[in-house]
């Protein structure tokens, strides 16, 4: 999978420079632009390599919609996503950002898993996004999880979770098709135990998926109705909060 580049608007501000540093450490290539006209120059050169533009919530612009449309028109097919970042601007400003064509939120404070998740959503092509919408809703998390396989137990951190599976960030994932049990705690201190099998792994090497942390995807085998509903409700609420 090709990981597209990011364009960081307002890169001269400390907040956006810190965000750019975080993204680079996560493996993304983030190109800086101080203001919209400079961003257009970058897009003119970079073209389709840019998958998303990160826009600070307090970017000074006479007409933000026109400025973003000008960038979008420079990309073949107009497939350019925009992510709002920086300080949470509040409801009124969020509405203005949405009206300007910004669809994804990455406002502070934001944990690494949620930041990665939002960038991946924004840079995914239309076909991938449609396929994801057809599956069970999944949402980003940053929870400690205990993984049990046989008599062995190890700990990782959940990257995403849904009613049908989860992705666990861990340096030494279990083997493909291995049976595992996950012990996790939802917000509100609700504890769940789910059983499943390892459906995919992401480890260093030629087949590494660079847009994901090292770890493993787990497909749930046995989930109680109550647990399934709790996970679905969590995913819905989380995704709602991550929309502009």
Secondary structure, DSSP 8 states (H G I E B T S, - for coil): ----EEEEETTTSHHHHHHHHHHHHTT--EEEESSHHHHHHHHHHHGGGEEEEEEETT---S-HHHHHHHHHTTSGGG--EEEEEEE---HHHHHHHHHTT--EEEEES--HHHHHHHHHHHHS-HHHHHHHHHS--EEE---EEEEEETTEEEEEEEEEEESSEEEEE-SS---TT-EEEEEEEETTTEEEEEEEEEEEEE-SSTT--TTS-SEEEEEEEE--HHHHHHHHHHHHHHHHHTB-
